Amino acid sequence: MAGRTRSLLKARMARSGFLLCEPLLLAVVVFAACLFGIYTRPLGFLATIWPANAIMLGLLLRRPAMRRAYSWLLAAFAYVAADLLTGSDLPKALLLNGANIVGVGTAYLVSVRFSESVLRLRHPSSLLYIATSAAAGAAASGVIGGIANPIMFNGSVISGWSFWFATEFVNYVAILPVILSAPPFRSINRTDKRFALIASSRHALPILALVLSAVAVIVIGGPGAIAFPVPALLWCGLAYPVFPATLLTLLFGLWSLAVISNGYLPRVPGPFDETALVSVRLAASLIALGPIMLSIVMQNRNGLLARLHHLATHDQLTGTFNRHAFHESAQRLIAVQSKPVAVFMIDLDHFKAVNDSHGHAAGDEVLVSCAERVRDCLRPCDAFGRIGGEEFAAVIVDCPEAKAAGVAERIRNAIAGEPVLLADGGLLTVTVSIGVAVSADISSASFERLLATADVALYSAKSKGRDRVELSNCDVPALIPRTADLR
């Protein structure tokens, strides 16, 4: 009893430590993001790039363990501490960071009502919802920014609100999609492969086009230059998954803000005043919405096409290839082989009696269970399909006669060795007959010939009492007519 109590106590302490660790992590990340924004802002102005609010909102939406009252308290402390550490006085730090907390809180209250598919940027309209929450958060923080502008910068309330709104909205739109679409840490290996694909010469062309368009902005200049990268960004949205597309649009957003804010855009008549700066910042952020929305739509389209293709090529009951898809897959396998190939015909014994005695639902359960057991005996590179009611077929490459016999016996034992558990709790013993055709001279053997030879071997297994394996050499076939009664 004492041991159990200690175990429960340790579990509670571990859980408490985890729950405290998440808010601390949020505070550390917010503090670092604040320092980045402070040290990159022009002297005497608000930060051009302020990632802290978008990062905090993204983490709160992605990590439910951070959604606690003390998370907000620790984050507020991190905001104020960053300002105080870099020389701001306390009233100024409280006022400015009050605007940050109010903005994040408002955007969070709007965003938390969205569905998981919207928050993970899987819905075609996801970015419209995210832009709505970003606008709400930016508008709320802009209210306090408008109050602070006359006090701290001798400006008007309206200009303070508009400048704060534009800056916050741009940062939310640029940074938040990256955090929301980022893959989980456990799938980092798959992400690496995804970026390796992008780094290949053919898939790198959209990025090259984006770089060249950025160069054109600097070289050509003019008021319309900010739109030069739009075709390349749309190409990126067409070519890449959502997460890489959000990263590229983030880089574009940061680059455009740096170019505009630091006056690197040549041949623009007159300097950028505050109104023009707000307008161009909003234009850059709205441009960035297009490629991400296009990428989301393309991913949904590709997913739909994949599901339709799966439905068209797979048996809906067992999940194996259907007859047509199996034939195509088998022919492709055999066409590129130079090593021995084995074709299996697998038929459930007395399956009609199963349906008659136990019902078609039980028969379906038997088919599903047997298909799973056969699949477990094959390799991923082998072809396996359901080609008839209770009849399956498989093609195994690099499989000489001795190996084919071993695989066939393993399949037979896997099915006959353990009864099928039915939904009503009953147990049903099932056996199979297997005919195997093997060809060492694959150059002279077609798939149709291999399949016909395996069918003859299956007939032989049925005629000899069922629940057995019969092998036949396709190089010397002896075709025997099949008899339906043996089924």
Secondary structure, 3 states (H helix, E strand, C coil): CHHHHHHHHHHHHHHHHHHHHHHHHHHHHHHHHHHHHHHCCCCCCCCCCCCHHHHHHHHHHHCHHHCCHHHHHHHHHHHHHHHHHCCCCHHHHHHHHHHHHHHHHHHHHHHCCCCHHHHCCCCCCHHHHHHHHHHHHHHHHHHHHHHHHHHHHCCCHHHHHHHHHHHHHHHHHHHHHHHHHCCCHHHHHHHHHHHHHHHCCCCCHHHHHHHHHHHHHHHHCCHHHHHCCHHHHHHHHHHCCHHHHHHHHHHHHHHHHHHHHCCCCCCCCCCCCHHHHHHHHHHHHHHHHHHHHHHHHHHHHHHHHHHHHHHHHECCCCCCECHHHHHHHHHHHHHCCCCCEEEEEEEECCHHHHHHHHCHHHHHHHHHHHHHHHHHHCCCCCEEEECCCCEEEEEEECCCHHHHHHHHHHHHHHHHCCCEECCCCCEECCCEEEEEEEECCHHHCCHHHHHHHHHHHHHHHHHCCCCCEEEEECCCCCCCCCCHHHC
